[in-house]
C-alpha cells in the first residue's frame, strides 16, 4: 500500500452559503444579495499565421466574463433604484449630461463615482474570511426589472439581476 505524499491542507469543502458581497455604491444590494458567481477568466491562444495553418501559441490577452449577481428587491424598490439611478446616470438618457457630470465629479475611491470597486469574501466552515475577490473599476451594464404577477398562489419575493463590467479582479487574503 502506498502512502499519500500530497495530502490536502484542508479537508473541508467550500459551501455555496459561505460568502458575503460588498459594494459601497449600493448598500441595499449588498444586504439583499442572493447569489454571485465568480466570473470566468480565459486566455485565448494567439494564432501565428503560416502558409497552410495557424499555429496556436500562448495567449497574451486575458478575457474576463461579466460579474453577475442576483438580489431580492425591497418593497420600496430602494435597492433596485440604487443600480437603476447609477446605470441611467452613466447612460445619460435625459441627454443633458447632468447626472453623468455628478458621477464624474465624485472620485472613484469614494465609491460614488462612475466606477466602484466590489468585493466578494469567501468564508470557511467557521464563517471566517478566507479570500477576498476585489473587482476593480466596476460599472453596471445590465439590470433586470422587477416582475410582478398575480398567478402564483404563494408569496414569492421579487428578485433582480445586475451585470457589471470591470477592469480586472484579483484575489487576496483578508
C-alpha positions as CSV (number, residue, x, y, z in Angstrom):
1,X,0.0,0.0,0.0
2,X,1.4,3.4,-1.0
3,X,1.4,6.4,1.3
4,X,-0.1,9.7,0.1
5,X,2.6,12.4,-0.1
6,X,0.4,15.2,-1.3
7,X,-2.1,15.5,1.4
8,X,-4.5,18.4,1.1
9,X,-4.1,21.3,3.6
10,X,-7.8,21.4,4.3
11,X,-10.4,18.6,4.1
12,X,-13.3,20.9,4.4
13,X,-15.3,21.8,1.3
14,X,-16.4,25.2,0.3
15,X,-20.2,25.8,0.9
16,X,-22.2,28.0,-1.5
17,X,-23.7,29.7,1.5
18,X,-20.3,30.9,2.9
19,X,-19.8,34.3,1.4
20,X,-20.6,37.9,1.6
21,X,-20.5,40.6,-1.0
22,X,-20.0,44.4,-0.6
23,X,-20.5,47.3,-2.9
24,X,-20.2,50.7,-1.4
25,X,-22.2,52.3,-4.2
26,X,-25.2,50.2,-3.5
27,X,-25.5,49.1,0.2
28,X,-29.1,47.9,-0.3
29,X,-27.9,45.5,-3.0
30,X,-25.1,44.3,-0.6
31,X,-27.6,43.5,2.2
32,X,-30.0,41.6,-0.1
33,X,-27.5,39.8,-2.3
34,X,-28.8,36.3,-3.0
35,X,-26.2,34.9,-5.4
36,X,-23.0,35.9,-7.1
37,X,-20.8,33.9,-9.4
38,X,-17.0,34.5,-9.7
39,X,-16.6,35.2,-13.4
40,X,-14.8,33.0,-15.8
41,X,-11.4,34.1,-17.0
42,X,-9.9,32.9,-20.3
43,X,-6.6,33.3,-22.1
44,X,-7.3,32.7,-25.7
45,X,-4.4,31.5,-27.8
46,X,-2.6,33.8,-30.1
47,X,-2.5,32.4,-33.6
48,X,0.6,32.7,-35.7
49,X,-0.2,32.5,-39.4
50,X,1.8,30.2,-41.7
51,X,1.1,29.4,-45.3
52,X,-1.1,26.4,-44.5
53,X,-2.4,26.9,-41.0
54,X,-2.5,29.0,-37.9
55,X,-0.2,27.8,-35.1
56,X,-1.7,28.3,-31.6
57,X,0.7,30.0,-29.2
58,X,0.3,31.1,-25.6
59,X,-2.2,33.9,-25.4
60,X,-1.3,37.4,-24.3
61,X,-4.7,39.0,-23.5
62,X,-7.0,37.9,-20.6
63,X,-10.7,37.9,-21.2
64,X,-13.0,38.3,-18.2
65,X,-16.7,37.5,-18.2
66,X,-19.1,40.0,-16.7
67,X,-19.8,39.8,-12.9
68,X,-23.4,38.9,-12.3
69,X,-25.3,38.9,-9.1
70,X,-28.9,38.5,-8.0
71,X,-30.6,40.3,-5.2
72,X,-34.0,40.5,-3.5
73,X,-35.9,43.8,-4.2
74,X,-37.1,45.7,-1.2
75,X,-40.8,46.8,-1.1
76,X,-39.9,50.4,-1.7
77,X,-37.6,49.4,-4.6
78,X,-34.8,51.3,-2.9
79,X,-32.0,48.8,-3.7
80,X,-33.2,48.3,-7.3
81,X,-33.2,52.1,-7.7
82,X,-29.6,52.3,-6.5
83,X,-28.5,50.4,-9.5
84,X,-31.1,51.9,-11.8
85,X,-30.0,55.5,-11.0
86,X,-26.4,54.6,-11.4
87,X,-26.8,52.9,-14.8
88,X,-29.1,55.7,-16.1
89,X,-26.7,58.4,-15.0
90,X,-23.9,56.7,-16.9
91,X,-26.1,56.1,-20.0
92,X,-27.4,59.7,-19.8
93,X,-31.0,59.1,-21.1
94,X,-32.1,62.7,-20.5
95,X,-29.3,64.0,-22.8
96,X,-28.3,66.8,-20.5
97,X,-25.4,65.1,-19.0
98,X,-26.2,66.5,-15.6
99,X,-26.3,63.1,-13.8
100,X,-23.2,61.9,-15.5
101,X,-21.3,65.0,-14.5
102,X,-22.4,64.5,-10.9
103,X,-21.0,60.9,-11.0
104,X,-17.8,62.1,-12.8
105,X,-17.2,64.7,-10.1
106,X,-17.1,62.0,-7.4
107,X,-13.7,60.4,-7.1
108,X,-13.7,56.6,-7.7
109,X,-12.2,55.8,-4.3
110,X,-15.2,57.4,-2.6
111,X,-17.4,54.7,-4.1
112,X,-20.0,57.1,-5.6
113,X,-18.4,57.9,-9.0
114,X,-18.9,56.4,-12.3
115,X,-16.9,53.3,-11.2
116,X,-16.9,51.5,-7.9
117,X,-14.8,48.5,-6.6
118,X,-16.8,45.5,-5.5
119,X,-15.6,42.8,-3.1
120,X,-16.6,39.1,-2.6
121,X,-15.4,37.5,0.6
122,X,-15.4,33.7,0.8
123,X,-15.8,32.2,4.2
124,X,-14.6,28.9,5.7
125,X,-16.8,26.4,7.6
126,X,-16.4,28.5,10.8
127,X,-17.5,31.6,8.8
128,X,-14.1,33.3,8.9
129,X,-13.0,35.1,5.7
130,X,-10.6,33.0,3.6
131,X,-10.2,35.1,0.4
132,X,-11.2,38.5,-0.9
133,X,-12.0,38.8,-4.6
134,X,-11.7,42.5,-5.4
135,X,-13.3,43.7,-8.7
136,X,-11.7,46.9,-9.9
137,X,-13.3,49.8,-11.8
138,X,-16.8,48.3,-12.0
139,X,-19.8,49.8,-13.7
140,X,-23.3,48.3,-14.3
141,X,-24.1,47.2,-17.8
142,X,-27.4,45.5,-17.3
143,X,-30.3,45.4,-14.8
144,X,-33.4,43.2,-14.9
145,X,-36.6,44.8,-14.0
146,X,-38.9,43.6,-11.2
147,X,-41.6,41.2,-12.5
148,X,-45.0,41.4,-10.9
149,X,-47.8,38.8,-11.2
150,X,-50.9,37.6,-9.6
151,X,-50.9,34.0,-10.8
152,X,-48.8,32.4,-8.0
153,X,-50.7,31.0,-5.0
154,X,-47.8,31.6,-2.7
155,X,-45.8,34.7,-2.0
156,X,-42.5,34.8,-4.0
157,X,-40.4,37.8,-3.3
158,X,-39.1,39.7,-6.3
159,X,-35.5,39.3,-7.4
160,X,-33.5,41.3,-9.9
161,X,-30.1,40.7,-11.5
162,X,-27.4,43.1,-12.3
163,X,-24.4,42.6,-14.6
164,X,-21.1,44.5,-14.1
165,X,-18.2,45.2,-16.4
166,X,-14.9,45.7,-14.7
167,X,-11.2,46.2,-15.5
168,X,-9.8,43.2,-13.7
169,X,-10.1,41.3,-10.4
170,X,-7.5,40.0,-8.0
171,X,-7.6,37.5,-5.1
172,X,-6.0,38.3,-1.8
173,X,-6.0,37.1,1.8
174,X,-8.3,39.1,4.2
